[in-house]
Every structure is written in structure tokens, then in C-alpha cells.
Amino acid sequence: MSNIKSTMFAAYNNSFASVEANTEGSGAGWRPDAGDHAVLVTGMTIEEGDFKQKDGQVFPSIDITFQYQMVEDPGSPEPRSFTGARFNLPSDPTQLTDEGAKTRNRIELERIKGHLTTLLGRRPENLQMAMQTIQERINNGNVIPVKLRARYDESKVKPGTKYFKEFLVSPLSLA
């Protein structure tokens, strides 16, 4: 192996040691089969991102992901955890000019409202307040039991590629 390759691989030693092996075939790691599952919502991550239109325009956005743990997991000795599909909401949706981007934004907004309605147990009127309430609950160590519907949609552009999406269907009682 050349010195350049050896040096490059050596630079990855720290990060390589800290990652888990992915044998599930997804960059996101393991995710449950399609269907309904009892899960605990264990986390929510909010980060800055980019919302891209087909015409190449890029707008600042907020990326939101939820973290889950299976309540019952027959495929594993311990209940597995996974990260949900990313929500990508433009910071200013009024800047969108492409009809496809506007539709994609509406669909994402409907899905996040569905998540928040299930997590709060009521229909939220204010996105910011709802997100803050959920974040505070999770940060205080409260997991939220819900029924999650996992779905895999076939890509229209890349045949054979499937995209995971989750929907929070209803709250659950673990009593």
C-alpha cells in the first residue's frame, strides 16, 4: 500500500474505532420492517440543513429526526434503536419557487404535524411551541410510547431503491 493511502487510512483510525458496523444495507442502519410497531420515542435532533429545489436553488432549512427504540423486538436479544426519516423544512417556505418543492414541503409539514399530534395527544396549533414541548419532555428523560407505522416507498427515479418513512399513528399505554 502506498504511503498516501496508508496516511489517509491512518487519519480515519479514531472515527473508525467509534462507529458500529452496518450490515443492514442502509446508511441509516437498522430500521424495522414495514408495518405497525410499538416504539418509544427516545430523542429528537434538530439541525440546520439545506432544502434543494430541482432547479438547483438551495435554501436554508431545519432538519428534524426522531430516535426510537422498539418495545418488543423478536429479531434481537435486546430491543433495537433506530433513527427515523429526516424531515427537511425550509426556514422560509415563501421563498420556494418550484411547485414540486412546495408540494414536498406541504407533505413534510403534514407528516411533522402528524408526529406532533400523536406525541402531544392533541392537535398543535403552533409548530414552535409543539416542538419545544416535545424537546423538553425528551430532555427531561421522558420517553413517549407510540404506535409507529413503518413504510418503504419505491423510488420513481431509481428502480429498486426504497425510502423509509415513519408515521406516528397513536399514543400507547405501557401499563
MODELLER restraints for C-alpha pairs under 7 A, 6 or more apart:
rsr = mdl.restraints
at = mdl.atoms
rsr.add(forms.Gaussian(group=physical.xy_distance, feature=features.Distance(at['CA:22:A'], at['CA:29:A']), mean=5.93, stdev=0.5))
rsr.add(forms.Gaussian(group=physical.xy_distance, feature=features.Distance(at['CA:24:A'], at['CA:30:A']), mean=5.59, stdev=0.5))
rsr.add(forms.Gaussian(group=physical.xy_distance, feature=features.Distance(at['CA:30:A'], at['CA:82:A']), mean=6.26, stdev=0.5))
rsr.add(forms.Gaussian(group=physical.xy_distance, feature=features.Distance(at['CA:31:A'], at['CA:82:A']), mean=5.84, stdev=0.5))
rsr.add(forms.Gaussian(group=physical.xy_distance, feature=features.Distance(at['CA:32:A'], at['CA:150:A']), mean=6.91, stdev=0.5))
rsr.add(forms.Gaussian(group=physical.xy_distance, feature=features.Distance(at['CA:33:A'], at['CA:150:A']), mean=6.73, stdev=0.5))
rsr.add(forms.Gaussian(group=physical.xy_distance, feature=features.Distance(at['CA:34:A'], at['CA:150:A']), mean=4.69, stdev=0.5))
rsr.add(forms.Gaussian(group=physical.xy_distance, feature=features.Distance(at['CA:34:A'], at['CA:151:A']), mean=4.99, stdev=0.5))
rsr.add(forms.Gaussian(group=physical.xy_distance, feature=features.Distance(at['CA:34:A'], at['CA:152:A']), mean=6.49, stdev=0.5))
rsr.add(forms.Gaussian(group=physical.xy_distance, feature=features.Distance(at['CA:35:A'], at['CA:149:A']), mean=5.36, stdev=0.5))
rsr.add(forms.Gaussian(group=physical.xy_distance, feature=features.Distance(at['CA:35:A'], at['CA:150:A']), mean=5.20, stdev=0.5))
rsr.add(forms.Gaussian(group=physical.xy_distance, feature=features.Distance(at['CA:35:A'], at['CA:151:A']), mean=6.70, stdev=0.5))
rsr.add(forms.Gaussian(group=physical.xy_distance, feature=features.Distance(at['CA:36:A'], at['CA:147:A']), mean=6.54, stdev=0.5))
rsr.add(forms.Gaussian(group=physical.xy_distance, feature=features.Distance(at['CA:36:A'], at['CA:148:A']), mean=5.54, stdev=0.5))
rsr.add(forms.Gaussian(group=physical.xy_distance, feature=features.Distance(at['CA:36:A'], at['CA:149:A']), mean=4.36, stdev=0.5))
rsr.add(forms.Gaussian(group=physical.xy_distance, feature=features.Distance(at['CA:36:A'], at['CA:150:A']), mean=6.32, stdev=0.5))
rsr.add(forms.Gaussian(group=physical.xy_distance, feature=features.Distance(at['CA:37:A'], at['CA:147:A']), mean=5.63, stdev=0.5))
rsr.add(forms.Gaussian(group=physical.xy_distance, feature=features.Distance(at['CA:37:A'], at['CA:148:A']), mean=5.18, stdev=0.5))
rsr.add(forms.Gaussian(group=physical.xy_distance, feature=features.Distance(at['CA:37:A'], at['CA:149:A']), mean=6.34, stdev=0.5))
rsr.add(forms.Gaussian(group=physical.xy_distance, feature=features.Distance(at['CA:38:A'], at['CA:70:A']), mean=6.29, stdev=0.5))
rsr.add(forms.Gaussian(group=physical.xy_distance, feature=features.Distance(at['CA:38:A'], at['CA:71:A']), mean=5.54, stdev=0.5))
rsr.add(forms.Gaussian(group=physical.xy_distance, feature=features.Distance(at['CA:38:A'], at['CA:146:A']), mean=5.97, stdev=0.5))
rsr.add(forms.Gaussian(group=physical.xy_distance, feature=features.Distance(at['CA:38:A'], at['CA:147:A']), mean=4.74, stdev=0.5))
rsr.add(forms.Gaussian(group=physical.xy_distance, feature=features.Distance(at['CA:38:A'], at['CA:148:A']), mean=6.24, stdev=0.5))
rsr.add(forms.Gaussian(group=physical.xy_distance, feature=features.Distance(at['CA:39:A'], at['CA:68:A']), mean=6.20, stdev=0.5))
rsr.add(forms.Gaussian(group=physical.xy_distance, feature=features.Distance(at['CA:39:A'], at['CA:69:A']), mean=5.44, stdev=0.5))
rsr.add(forms.Gaussian(group=physical.xy_distance, feature=features.Distance(at['CA:39:A'], at['CA:70:A']), mean=4.44, stdev=0.5))
rsr.add(forms.Gaussian(group=physical.xy_distance, feature=features.Distance(at['CA:39:A'], at['CA:71:A']), mean=5.01, stdev=0.5))
rsr.add(forms.Gaussian(group=physical.xy_distance, feature=features.Distance(at['CA:39:A'], at['CA:145:A']), mean=5.76, stdev=0.5))
rsr.add(forms.Gaussian(group=physical.xy_distance, feature=features.Distance(at['CA:39:A'], at['CA:146:A']), mean=5.61, stdev=0.5))
rsr.add(forms.Gaussian(group=physical.xy_distance, feature=features.Distance(at['CA:39:A'], at['CA:147:A']), mean=6.27, stdev=0.5))
rsr.add(forms.Gaussian(group=physical.xy_distance, feature=features.Distance(at['CA:39:A'], at['CA:148:A']), mean=6.57, stdev=0.5))
rsr.add(forms.Gaussian(group=physical.xy_distance, feature=features.Distance(at['CA:40:A'], at['CA:68:A']), mean=5.45, stdev=0.5))
rsr.add(forms.Gaussian(group=physical.xy_distance, feature=features.Distance(at['CA:40:A'], at['CA:69:A']), mean=5.14, stdev=0.5))
rsr.add(forms.Gaussian(group=physical.xy_distance, feature=features.Distance(at['CA:40:A'], at['CA:70:A']), mean=6.39, stdev=0.5))
rsr.add(forms.Gaussian(group=physical.xy_distance, feature=features.Distance(at['CA:40:A'], at['CA:71:A']), mean=6.53, stdev=0.5))
rsr.add(forms.Gaussian(group=physical.xy_distance, feature=features.Distance(at['CA:40:A'], at['CA:143:A']), mean=5.85, stdev=0.5))
rsr.add(forms.Gaussian(group=physical.xy_distance, feature=features.Distance(at['CA:40:A'], at['CA:144:A']), mean=5.32, stdev=0.5))
rsr.add(forms.Gaussian(group=physical.xy_distance, feature=features.Distance(at['CA:40:A'], at['CA:145:A']), mean=4.39, stdev=0.5))
rsr.add(forms.Gaussian(group=physical.xy_distance, feature=features.Distance(at['CA:40:A'], at['CA:146:A']), mean=6.23, stdev=0.5))
rsr.add(forms.Gaussian(group=physical.xy_distance, feature=features.Distance(at['CA:41:A'], at['CA:66:A']), mean=7.00, stdev=0.5))
rsr.add(forms.Gaussian(group=physical.xy_distance, feature=features.Distance(at['CA:41:A'], at['CA:67:A']), mean=5.95, stdev=0.5))
rsr.add(forms.Gaussian(group=physical.xy_distance, feature=features.Distance(at['CA:41:A'], at['CA:68:A']), mean=4.64, stdev=0.5))
rsr.add(forms.Gaussian(group=physical.xy_distance, feature=features.Distance(at['CA:41:A'], at['CA:69:A']), mean=6.69, stdev=0.5))
rsr.add(forms.Gaussian(group=physical.xy_distance, feature=features.Distance(at['CA:41:A'], at['CA:143:A']), mean=5.47, stdev=0.5))
rsr.add(forms.Gaussian(group=physical.xy_distance, feature=features.Distance(at['CA:41:A'], at['CA:144:A']), mean=4.98, stdev=0.5))
rsr.add(forms.Gaussian(group=physical.xy_distance, feature=features.Distance(at['CA:41:A'], at['CA:145:A']), mean=6.27, stdev=0.5))
rsr.add(forms.Gaussian(group=physical.xy_distance, feature=features.Distance(at['CA:42:A'], at['CA:67:A']), mean=5.50, stdev=0.5))
rsr.add(forms.Gaussian(group=physical.xy_distance, feature=features.Distance(at['CA:42:A'], at['CA:68:A']), mean=5.39, stdev=0.5))
rsr.add(forms.Gaussian(group=physical.xy_distance, feature=features.Distance(at['CA:42:A'], at['CA:69:A']), mean=6.80, stdev=0.5))
rsr.add(forms.Gaussian(group=physical.xy_distance, feature=features.Distance(at['CA:42:A'], at['CA:138:A']), mean=6.55, stdev=0.5))
rsr.add(forms.Gaussian(group=physical.xy_distance, feature=features.Distance(at['CA:42:A'], at['CA:143:A']), mean=5.10, stdev=0.5))
rsr.add(forms.Gaussian(group=physical.xy_distance, feature=features.Distance(at['CA:43:A'], at['CA:66:A']), mean=5.61, stdev=0.5))
rsr.add(forms.Gaussian(group=physical.xy_distance, feature=features.Distance(at['CA:43:A'], at['CA:67:A']), mean=4.71, stdev=0.5))
rsr.add(forms.Gaussian(group=physical.xy_distance, feature=features.Distance(at['CA:43:A'], at['CA:68:A']), mean=7.00, stdev=0.5))
rsr.add(forms.Gaussian(group=physical.xy_distance, feature=features.Distance(at['CA:43:A'], at['CA:138:A']), mean=6.05, stdev=0.5))
rsr.add(forms.Gaussian(group=physical.xy_distance, feature=features.Distance(at['CA:44:A'], at['CA:65:A']), mean=5.70, stdev=0.5))
rsr.add(forms.Gaussian(group=physical.xy_distance, feature=features.Distance(at['CA:44:A'], at['CA:66:A']), mean=4.35, stdev=0.5))
rsr.add(forms.Gaussian(group=physical.xy_distance, feature=features.Distance(at['CA:44:A'], at['CA:67:A']), mean=6.00, stdev=0.5))
rsr.add(forms.Gaussian(group=physical.xy_distance, feature=features.Distance(at['CA:44:A'], at['CA:135:A']), mean=6.74, stdev=0.5))
rsr.add(forms.Gaussian(group=physical.xy_distance, feature=features.Distance(at['CA:45:A'], at['CA:64:A']), mean=5.57, stdev=0.5))
rsr.add(forms.Gaussian(group=physical.xy_distance, feature=features.Distance(at['CA:45:A'], at['CA:65:A']), mean=5.23, stdev=0.5))
rsr.add(forms.Gaussian(group=physical.xy_distance, feature=features.Distance(at['CA:45:A'], at['CA:66:A']), mean=6.33, stdev=0.5))
rsr.add(forms.Gaussian(group=physical.xy_distance, feature=features.Distance(at['CA:46:A'], at['CA:62:A']), mean=6.73, stdev=0.5))
rsr.add(forms.Gaussian(group=physical.xy_distance, feature=features.Distance(at['CA:46:A'], at['CA:63:A']), mean=5.68, stdev=0.5))
rsr.add(forms.Gaussian(group=physical.xy_distance, feature=features.Distance(at['CA:46:A'], at['CA:64:A']), mean=4.63, stdev=0.5))
rsr.add(forms.Gaussian(group=physical.xy_distance, feature=features.Distance(at['CA:46:A'], at['CA:65:A']), mean=6.78, stdev=0.5))
rsr.add(forms.Gaussian(group=physical.xy_distance, feature=features.Distance(at['CA:47:A'], at['CA:62:A']), mean=5.77, stdev=0.5))
rsr.add(forms.Gaussian(group=physical.xy_distance, feature=features.Distance(at['CA:47:A'], at['CA:63:A']), mean=5.16, stdev=0.5))
rsr.add(forms.Gaussian(group=physical.xy_distance, feature=features.Distance(at['CA:47:A'], at['CA:64:A']), mean=6.59, stdev=0.5))
rsr.add(forms.Gaussian(group=physical.xy_distance, feature=features.Distance(at['CA:48:A'], at['CA:61:A']), mean=5.85, stdev=0.5))
rsr.add(forms.Gaussian(group=physical.xy_distance, feature=features.Distance(at['CA:48:A'], at['CA:62:A']), mean=4.78, stdev=0.5))
rsr.add(forms.Gaussian(group=physical.xy_distance, feature=features.Distance(at['CA:48:A'], at['CA:63:A']), mean=5.92, stdev=0.5))
rsr.add(forms.Gaussian(group=physical.xy_distance, feature=features.Distance(at['CA:49:A'], at['CA:60:A']), mean=6.04, stdev=0.5))
rsr.add(forms.Gaussian(group=physical.xy_distance, feature=features.Distance(at['CA:49:A'], at['CA:61:A']), mean=4.83, stdev=0.5))
rsr.add(forms.Gaussian(group=physical.xy_distance, feature=features.Distance(at['CA:49:A'], at['CA:62:A']), mean=5.44, stdev=0.5))
rsr.add(forms.Gaussian(group=physical.xy_distance, feature=features.Distance(at['CA:49:A'], at['CA:63:A']), mean=5.66, stdev=0.5))
rsr.add(forms.Gaussian(group=physical.xy_distance, feature=features.Distance(at['CA:50:A'], at['CA:58:A']), mean=6.21, stdev=0.5))
rsr.add(forms.Gaussian(group=physical.xy_distance, feature=features.Distance(at['CA:50:A'], at['CA:59:A']), mean=5.63, stdev=0.5))
rsr.add(forms.Gaussian(group=physical.xy_distance, feature=features.Distance(at['CA:50:A'], at['CA:60:A']), mean=4.89, stdev=0.5))
rsr.add(forms.Gaussian(group=physical.xy_distance, feature=features.Distance(at['CA:50:A'], at['CA:61:A']), mean=5.06, stdev=0.5))
rsr.add(forms.Gaussian(group=physical.xy_distance, feature=features.Distance(at['CA:51:A'], at['CA:58:A']), mean=5.61, stdev=0.5))
rsr.add(forms.Gaussian(group=physical.xy_distance, feature=features.Distance(at['CA:51:A'], at['CA:59:A']), mean=5.10, stdev=0.5))
rsr.add(forms.Gaussian(group=physical.xy_distance, feature=features.Distance(at['CA:51:A'], at['CA:60:A']), mean=6.18, stdev=0.5))
rsr.add(forms.Gaussian(group=physical.xy_distance, feature=features.Distance(at['CA:51:A'], at['CA:61:A']), mean=5.60, stdev=0.5))
rsr.add(forms.Gaussian(group=physical.xy_distance, feature=features.Distance(at['CA:51:A'], at['CA:88:A']), mean=6.60, stdev=0.5))
rsr.add(forms.Gaussian(group=physical.xy_distance, feature=features.Distance(at['CA:51:A'], at['CA:90:A']), mean=5.74, stdev=0.5))
rsr.add(forms.Gaussian(group=physical.xy_distance, feature=features.Distance(at['CA:52:A'], at['CA:58:A']), mean=4.56, stdev=0.5))
rsr.add(forms.Gaussian(group=physical.xy_distance, feature=features.Distance(at['CA:52:A'], at['CA:59:A']), mean=6.47, stdev=0.5))
rsr.add(forms.Gaussian(group=physical.xy_distance, feature=features.Distance(at['CA:53:A'], at['CA:98:A']), mean=6.62, stdev=0.5))
rsr.add(forms.Gaussian(group=physical.xy_distance, feature=features.Distance(at['CA:53:A'], at['CA:101:A']), mean=5.74, stdev=0.5))
rsr.add(forms.Gaussian(group=physical.xy_distance, feature=features.Distance(at['CA:59:A'], at['CA:90:A']), mean=6.40, stdev=0.5))
rsr.add(forms.Gaussian(group=physical.xy_distance, feature=features.Distance(at['CA:60:A'], at['CA:90:A']), mean=5.93, stdev=0.5))
rsr.add(forms.Gaussian(group=physical.xy_distance, feature=features.Distance(at['CA:60:A'], at['CA:91:A']), mean=5.68, stdev=0.5))
rsr.add(forms.Gaussian(group=physical.xy_distance, feature=features.Distance(at['CA:61:A'], at['CA:88:A']), mean=6.46, stdev=0.5))
rsr.add(forms.Gaussian(group=physical.xy_distance, feature=features.Distance(at['CA:61:A'], at['CA:89:A']), mean=5.34, stdev=0.5))
rsr.add(forms.Gaussian(group=physical.xy_distance, feature=features.Distance(at['CA:61:A'], at['CA:90:A']), mean=3.94, stdev=0.5))
rsr.add(forms.Gaussian(group=physical.xy_distance, feature=features.Distance(at['CA:61:A'], at['CA:91:A']), mean=4.59, stdev=0.5))
rsr.add(forms.Gaussian(group=physical.xy_distance, feature=features.Distance(at['CA:62:A'], at['CA:88:A']), mean=5.85, stdev=0.5))
rsr.add(forms.Gaussian(group=physical.xy_distance, feature=features.Distance(at['CA:62:A'], at['CA:89:A']), mean=5.27, stdev=0.5))
rsr.add(forms.Gaussian(group=physical.xy_distance, feature=features.Distance(at['CA:62:A'], at['CA:90:A']), mean=6.24, stdev=0.5))
rsr.add(forms.Gaussian(group=physical.xy_distance, feature=features.Distance(at['CA:62:A'], at['CA:91:A']), mean=6.29, stdev=0.5))
rsr.add(forms.Gaussian(group=physical.xy_distance, feature=features.Distance(at['CA:63:A'], at['CA:86:A']), mean=6.37, stdev=0.5))
rsr.add(forms.Gaussian(group=physical.xy_distance, feature=features.Distance(at['CA:63:A'], at['CA:87:A']), mean=5.49, stdev=0.5))
rsr.add(forms.Gaussian(group=physical.xy_distance, feature=features.Distance(at['CA:63:A'], at['CA:88:A']), mean=4.66, stdev=0.5))
rsr.add(forms.Gaussian(group=physical.xy_distance, feature=features.Distance(at['CA:63:A'], at['CA:89:A']), mean=6.49, stdev=0.5))
rsr.add(forms.Gaussian(group=physical.xy_distance, feature=features.Distance(at['CA:64:A'], at['CA:86:A']), mean=5.72, stdev=0.5))
rsr.add(forms.Gaussian(group=physical.xy_distance, feature=features.Distance(at['CA:64:A'], at['CA:87:A']), mean=4.98, stdev=0.5))
rsr.add(forms.Gaussian(group=physical.xy_distance, feature=features.Distance(at['CA:64:A'], at['CA:88:A']), mean=6.64, stdev=0.5))
rsr.add(forms.Gaussian(group=physical.xy_distance, feature=features.Distance(at['CA:65:A'], at['CA:83:A']), mean=6.81, stdev=0.5))
rsr.add(forms.Gaussian(group=physical.xy_distance, feature=features.Distance(at['CA:65:A'], at['CA:84:A']), mean=5.86, stdev=0.5))
rsr.add(forms.Gaussian(group=physical.xy_distance, feature=features.Distance(at['CA:65:A'], at['CA:85:A']), mean=6.34, stdev=0.5))
rsr.add(forms.Gaussian(group=physical.xy_distance, feature=features.Distance(at['CA:65:A'], at['CA:86:A']), mean=4.94, stdev=0.5))
rsr.add(forms.Gaussian(group=physical.xy_distance, feature=features.Distance(at['CA:65:A'], at['CA:87:A']), mean=6.32, stdev=0.5))
rsr.add(forms.Gaussian(group=physical.xy_distance, feature=features.Distance(at['CA:66:A'], at['CA:83:A']), mean=5.95, stdev=0.5))
rsr.add(forms.Gaussian(group=physical.xy_distance, feature=features.Distance(at['CA:66:A'], at['CA:84:A']), mean=5.37, stdev=0.5))
rsr.add(forms.Gaussian(group=physical.xy_distance, feature=features.Distance(at['CA:67:A'], at['CA:82:A']), mean=5.92, stdev=0.5))
rsr.add(forms.Gaussian(group=physical.xy_distance, feature=features.Distance(at['CA:67:A'], at['CA:83:A']), mean=4.50, stdev=0.5))
rsr.add(forms.Gaussian(group=physical.xy_distance, feature=features.Distance(at['CA:67:A'], at['CA:84:A']), mean=6.09, stdev=0.5))
rsr.add(forms.Gaussian(group=physical.xy_distance, feature=features.Distance(at['CA:68:A'], at['CA:81:A']), mean=5.47, stdev=0.5))
rsr.add(forms.Gaussian(group=physical.xy_distance, feature=features.Distance(at['CA:68:A'], at['CA:82:A']), mean=5.40, stdev=0.5))
rsr.add(forms.Gaussian(group=physical.xy_distance, feature=features.Distance(at['CA:68:A'], at['CA:83:A']), mean=6.18, stdev=0.5))
rsr.add(forms.Gaussian(group=physical.xy_distance, feature=features.Distance(at['CA:69:A'], at['CA:79:A']), mean=6.53, stdev=0.5))
rsr.add(forms.Gaussian(group=physical.xy_distance, feature=features.Distance(at['CA:69:A'], at['CA:80:A']), mean=5.77, stdev=0.5))
rsr.add(forms.Gaussian(group=physical.xy_distance, feature=features.Distance(at['CA:69:A'], at['CA:81:A']), mean=4.13, stdev=0.5))
rsr.add(forms.Gaussian(group=physical.xy_distance, feature=features.Distance(at['CA:69:A'], at['CA:82:A']), mean=6.42, stdev=0.5))
rsr.add(forms.Gaussian(group=physical.xy_distance, feature=features.Distance(at['CA:70:A'], at['CA:79:A']), mean=5.29, stdev=0.5))
rsr.add(forms.Gaussian(group=physical.xy_distance, feature=features.Distance(at['CA:70:A'], at['CA:80:A']), mean=5.77, stdev=0.5))
rsr.add(forms.Gaussian(group=physical.xy_distance, feature=features.Distance(at['CA:70:A'], at['CA:81:A']), mean=6.29, stdev=0.5))
rsr.add(forms.Gaussian(group=physical.xy_distance, feature=features.Distance(at['CA:71:A'], at['CA:79:A']), mean=6.44, stdev=0.5))
rsr.add(forms.Gaussian(group=physical.xy_distance, feature=features.Distance(at['CA:72:A'], at['CA:79:A']), mean=6.24, stdev=0.5))
rsr.add(forms.Gaussian(group=physical.xy_distance, feature=features.Distance(at['CA:73:A'], at['CA:79:A']), mean=5.07, stdev=0.5))
rsr.add(forms.Gaussian(group=physical.xy_distance, feature=features.Distance(at['CA:73:A'], at['CA:80:A']), mean=6.87, stdev=0.5))
rsr.add(forms.Gaussian(group=physical.xy_distance, feature=features.Distance(at['CA:84:A'], at['CA:166:A']), mean=6.41, stdev=0.5))
rsr.add(forms.Gaussian(group=physical.xy_distance, feature=features.Distance(at['CA:85:A'], at['CA:164:A']), mean=6.31, stdev=0.5))
rsr.add(forms.Gaussian(group=physical.xy_distance, feature=features.Distance(at['CA:85:A'], at['CA:165:A']), mean=5.33, stdev=0.5))
rsr.add(forms.Gaussian(group=physical.xy_distance, feature=features.Distance(at['CA:85:A'], at['CA:166:A']), mean=6.62, stdev=0.5))
rsr.add(forms.Gaussian(group=physical.xy_distance, feature=features.Distance(at['CA:87:A'], at['CA:108:A']), mean=6.23, stdev=0.5))
rsr.add(forms.Gaussian(group=physical.xy_distance, feature=features.Distance(at['CA:89:A'], at['CA:105:A']), mean=6.39, stdev=0.5))
rsr.add(forms.Gaussian(group=physical.xy_distance, feature=features.Distance(at['CA:96:A'], at['CA:102:A']), mean=6.34, stdev=0.5))
rsr.add(forms.Gaussian(group=physical.xy_distance, feature=features.Distance(at['CA:114:A'], at['CA:168:A']), mean=6.72, stdev=0.5))
rsr.add(forms.Gaussian(group=physical.xy_distance, feature=features.Distance(at['CA:115:A'], at['CA:167:A']), mean=6.71, stdev=0.5))
rsr.add(forms.Gaussian(group=physical.xy_distance, feature=features.Distance(at['CA:115:A'], at['CA:168:A']), mean=5.26, stdev=0.5))
rsr.add(forms.Gaussian(group=physical.xy_distance, feature=features.Distance(at['CA:116:A'], at['CA:124:A']), mean=6.95, stdev=0.5))
rsr.add(forms.Gaussian(group=physical.xy_distance, feature=features.Distance(at['CA:116:A'], at['CA:130:A']), mean=6.68, stdev=0.5))
rsr.add(forms.Gaussian(group=physical.xy_distance, feature=features.Distance(at['CA:117:A'], at['CA:123:A']), mean=4.73, stdev=0.5))
rsr.add(forms.Gaussian(group=physical.xy_distance, feature=features.Distance(at['CA:117:A'], at['CA:124:A']), mean=6.12, stdev=0.5))
rsr.add(forms.Gaussian(group=physical.xy_distance, feature=features.Distance(at['CA:118:A'], at['CA:168:A']), mean=6.21, stdev=0.5))
rsr.add(forms.Gaussian(group=physical.xy_distance, feature=features.Distance(at['CA:118:A'], at['CA:169:A']), mean=6.65, stdev=0.5))
rsr.add(forms.Gaussian(group=physical.xy_distance, feature=features.Distance(at['CA:118:A'], at['CA:170:A']), mean=5.44, stdev=0.5))
rsr.add(forms.Gaussian(group=physical.xy_distance, feature=features.Distance(at['CA:118:A'], at['CA:171:A']), mean=5.83, stdev=0.5))
rsr.add(forms.Gaussian(group=physical.xy_distance, feature=features.Distance(at['CA:119:A'], at['CA:144:A']), mean=6.98, stdev=0.5))
rsr.add(forms.Gaussian(group=physical.xy_distance, feature=features.Distance(at['CA:119:A'], at['CA:171:A']), mean=6.77, stdev=0.5))
rsr.add(forms.Gaussian(group=physical.xy_distance, feature=features.Distance(at['CA:124:A'], at['CA:130:A']), mean=6.15, stdev=0.5))
rsr.add(forms.Gaussian(group=physical.xy_distance, feature=features.Distance(at['CA:145:A'], at['CA:171:A']), mean=6.17, stdev=0.5))
rsr.add(forms.Gaussian(group=physical.xy_distance, feature=features.Distance(at['CA:145:A'], at['CA:172:A']), mean=5.20, stdev=0.5))
rsr.add(forms.Gaussian(group=physical.xy_distance, feature=features.Distance(at['CA:145:A'], at['CA:173:A']), mean=6.77, stdev=0.5))
rsr.add(forms.Gaussian(group=physical.xy_distance, feature=features.Distance(at['CA:146:A'], at['CA:168:A']), mean=6.61, stdev=0.5))
rsr.add(forms.Gaussian(group=physical.xy_distance, feature=features.Distance(at['CA:146:A'], at['CA:170:A']), mean=5.71, stdev=0.5))
rsr.add(forms.Gaussian(group=physical.xy_distance, feature=features.Distance(at['CA:146:A'], at['CA:171:A']), mean=4.32, stdev=0.5))
rsr.add(forms.Gaussian(group=physical.xy_distance, feature=features.Distance(at['CA:146:A'], at['CA:172:A']), mean=4.75, stdev=0.5))
rsr.add(forms.Gaussian(group=physical.xy_distance, feature=features.Distance(at['CA:147:A'], at['CA:168:A']), mean=5.99, stdev=0.5))
rsr.add(forms.Gaussian(group=physical.xy_distance, feature=features.Distance(at['CA:147:A'], at['CA:169:A']), mean=5.46, stdev=0.5))
rsr.add(forms.Gaussian(group=physical.xy_distance, feature=features.Distance(at['CA:147:A'], at['CA:170:A']), mean=5.29, stdev=0.5))
rsr.add(forms.Gaussian(group=physical.xy_distance, feature=features.Distance(at['CA:147:A'], at['CA:171:A']), mean=6.20, stdev=0.5))
rsr.add(forms.Gaussian(group=physical.xy_distance, feature=features.Distance(at['CA:147:A'], at['CA:172:A']), mean=6.29, stdev=0.5))
rsr.add(forms.Gaussian(group=physical.xy_distance, feature=features.Distance(at['CA:148:A'], at['CA:166:A']), mean=6.50, stdev=0.5))
rsr.add(forms.Gaussian(group=physical.xy_distance, feature=features.Distance(at['CA:148:A'], at['CA:167:A']), mean=5.68, stdev=0.5))
rsr.add(forms.Gaussian(group=physical.xy_distance, feature=features.Distance(at['CA:148:A'], at['CA:168:A']), mean=4.60, stdev=0.5))
rsr.add(forms.Gaussian(group=physical.xy_distance, feature=features.Distance(at['CA:148:A'], at['CA:169:A']), mean=5.74, stdev=0.5))
rsr.add(forms.Gaussian(group=physical.xy_distance, feature=features.Distance(at['CA:149:A'], at['CA:166:A']), mean=5.60, stdev=0.5))
rsr.add(forms.Gaussian(group=physical.xy_distance, feature=features.Distance(at['CA:149:A'], at['CA:167:A']), mean=5.11, stdev=0.5))
rsr.add(forms.Gaussian(group=physical.xy_distance, feature=features.Distance(at['CA:149:A'], at['CA:168:A']), mean=6.30, stdev=0.5))
rsr.add(forms.Gaussian(group=physical.xy_distance, feature=features.Distance(at['CA:149:A'], at['CA:169:A']), mean=6.53, stdev=0.5))
rsr.add(forms.Gaussian(group=physical.xy_distance, feature=features.Distance(at['CA:150:A'], at['CA:165:A']), mean=6.10, stdev=0.5))
rsr.add(forms.Gaussian(group=physical.xy_distance, feature=features.Distance(at['CA:150:A'], at['CA:166:A']), mean=4.64, stdev=0.5))
rsr.add(forms.Gaussian(group=physical.xy_distance, feature=features.Distance(at['CA:150:A'], at['CA:167:A']), mean=6.63, stdev=0.5))
rsr.add(forms.Gaussian(group=physical.xy_distance, feature=features.Distance(at['CA:151:A'], at['CA:164:A']), mean=5.77, stdev=0.5))
rsr.add(forms.Gaussian(group=physical.xy_distance, feature=features.Distance(at['CA:151:A'], at['CA:165:A']), mean=5.29, stdev=0.5))
rsr.add(forms.Gaussian(group=physical.xy_distance, feature=features.Distance(at['CA:151:A'], at['CA:166:A']), mean=6.06, stdev=0.5))
rsr.add(forms.Gaussian(group=physical.xy_distance, feature=features.Distance(at['CA:152:A'], at['CA:162:A']), mean=5.67, stdev=0.5))
rsr.add(forms.Gaussian(group=physical.xy_distance, feature=features.Distance(at['CA:152:A'], at['CA:163:A']), mean=5.21, stdev=0.5))
rsr.add(forms.Gaussian(group=physical.xy_distance, feature=features.Distance(at['CA:152:A'], at['CA:164:A']), mean=4.57, stdev=0.5))
rsr.add(forms.Gaussian(group=physical.xy_distance, feature=features.Distance(at['CA:152:A'], at['CA:165:A']), mean=6.30, stdev=0.5))
rsr.add(forms.Gaussian(group=physical.xy_distance, feature=features.Distance(at['CA:153:A'], at['CA:162:A']), mean=5.26, stdev=0.5))
rsr.add(forms.Gaussian(group=physical.xy_distance, feature=features.Distance(at['CA:153:A'], at['CA:163:A']), mean=5.10, stdev=0.5))
rsr.add(forms.Gaussian(group=physical.xy_distance, feature=features.Distance(at['CA:153:A'], at['CA:164:A']), mean=6.57, stdev=0.5))
rsr.add(forms.Gaussian(group=physical.xy_distance, feature=features.Distance(at['CA:154:A'], at['CA:160:A']), mean=6.83, stdev=0.5))
rsr.add(forms.Gaussian(group=physical.xy_distance, feature=features.Distance(at['CA:154:A'], at['CA:161:A']), mean=5.91, stdev=0.5))
rsr.add(forms.Gaussian(group=physical.xy_distance, feature=features.Distance(at['CA:154:A'], at['CA:162:A']), mean=4.45, stdev=0.5))
rsr.add(forms.Gaussian(group=physical.xy_distance, feature=features.Distance(at['CA:154:A'], at['CA:163:A']), mean=6.41, stdev=0.5))
rsr.add(forms.Gaussian(group=physical.xy_distance, feature=features.Distance(at['CA:155:A'], at['CA:161:A']), mean=5.47, stdev=0.5))
rsr.add(forms.Gaussian(group=physical.xy_distance, feature=features.Distance(at['CA:155:A'], at['CA:162:A']), mean=5.75, stdev=0.5))
rsr.add(forms.Gaussian(group=physical.xy_distance, feature=features.Distance(at['CA:155:A'], at['CA:163:A']), mean=6.93, stdev=0.5))
